[in-house]
Amino acid sequence: MSRRGLVCAITAVSLTVTLSTVIAARSSTCRPHQPLYTIFREQTCSMSGLHNKARTSPYPGSQIMRAVVPDDKVCWSVSWPEYKPVEYTVPAILAQPVWADPPIGEMNFSPKFNELDGKVQRKSLNGPYLLENGQPRNPTGRTGIAGRGLLGRWGPNHAADPIITRWKRDGNGTKQSHSVSGKHILQFVAIKRRDCGEWAIPGGMVDPGEKISITLKREFGEEALNSLQKSRAERQKLEEQLQQLFSQDHFVAYRGYVDDPRNTDNAWMETEAVNYHDDSGKVMDEMPLEAGDDAGKVKWVDIKKQLQLYASHAHFLQLVAEHRGAHWC
């Protein structure tokens, strides 16, 4: 079982890593893409750059309520002497599984923040973050809760999200175009999450010392192809097919801080969302989809603006559609 699956089993909650930093208000009409994901340093905190899901209560899988953080108090540069958030870390993390950090101050634990600490990557994709009382400080501002919550690492917790796409085709193999935009329709592999029942992009945590490319391939295999339940021979064949798929053209859609409801003042999610495109569709034709690990269902879904997906996964898909010149709205 993956690390995320273990936390889910212990706490009955596991939330995929792939929420957005910011979703700006947008009109209902289609218009050229403007970046919605912006990293805001403390010195440039902006009302349009506030995290929102990281301030929701109760904290996932608990009855713990965050301190209410008004928009004008999110930025650390704004003085707020009265701010005293509750500290919360789930027992499963305090039990110190091999992938989780010990408490700050524990003997023999001297993390090298903002550096590659042995095999643990403590650098942020957003650049250096500050420390307060020896603890990392969330670069996007206050969240209303201290500690680590459901997250194993102090500071950045790195994840990877594989976006697998193909062109939608008719029975004759001809690419289908949208009746209004006239652009070809792109499809992606979506999973239905067991924890919340929402459709989402597959994804998972990066293991210490692991390359992002390996994480992307592993998580897709486990969640969308049920690789963990395959026989040795089946896994070997599947590995060859996955290698072919992940050798296809790819596009890094997003890298950085994620507005995730698991985030705290001292621990937060970051992700790298990468699109692997099977232009002919033949590679994926050889790999029947089968839900596994944290996924309840899996299927191909048309990419379009009307998608209702977990967190901000729809925005990742917007970036992919625009990059591929596909239909969005």
Helices and strands as residue ranges (DSSP letters): H 3-11, G 42-44, G 47-49, G 53-55, G 71-73, E 86-89, H 91-94, E 116-117, E 120-121, E 131-132, E 135-136, E 145-149, E 155-167, E 186-193, E 199-200, E 204-205, H 212-224, G 227-229, H 232-245, E 250-258, E 267-277, H 282-285, E 295-302, H 313-324
